[in-house]
């Protein structure tokens, strides 16, 4: 079977599998495995190569490709590829959100989540519609559905208009998942870099748990875009975490 994708036909699932397997790099697989200790279905395909395959699929019958794929694919790269395809396709926002809603349940690690969110550039043209679409994810009990919602805020909504709303949403999130807490902290740190005044006000009055709050301060203090004097102030705001 030819393992090259064609824009003139539906890319069969087996062909895509073969293409990804041919692009696998064992050294890269070992490296990524160290970053994703609980994921054991990694081929080791580098992201630029994966994005190239996604663009090829998006230029053809991408709907057929997505329909062919099972709810949960065999490898990390197959799942990530589906998300990348959605970031490349030219489609009406409502149709795209239909496919996004179908993809989100497949997310089970931070790598797939974050690459997927950051690839959905169409959001920039439909912020209000997508923000409405995201609302259920902010109250989800599922760790990675919730992280998806948070990283979408981080990727597209930290600006003069939305930062206050973003911070209010982050303050309302009460979830014990590690990857949720880290996403909240990361988002707050980016808010601080881009919108320091409202974020400082938020840091001085919020209901974040101590771990998330302190992690946000740590990330702000580690930023190269924050001056030394401000970093000193940020470090002085650290809470003493209670032992459980």
Buried (B, 14 or more C-beta within 10 A) or exposed (E): EEBEBEEEEBBBBEBBBBBBBEBBBEEBBEEBBEEBEEBEBBBBBBBEBBBBBBBBBBBBBBBEBBEBBEEEBEBBBBBBBBBBBBBBBEBEBEEBBEBBEEBBEBBBBBBBBBBBBBBBEBBEEBBEEBBEBBEEBBBBEBBBBBBBBBBBBBBBBBEEEBBBEBBEBBBEBEBEBEBBBBBBBBBBBBBBBBBBEBBBEBBEEBEBBEBBBBBBBBBBBEBEEBEEEBBEBBEEBEEEEEEE
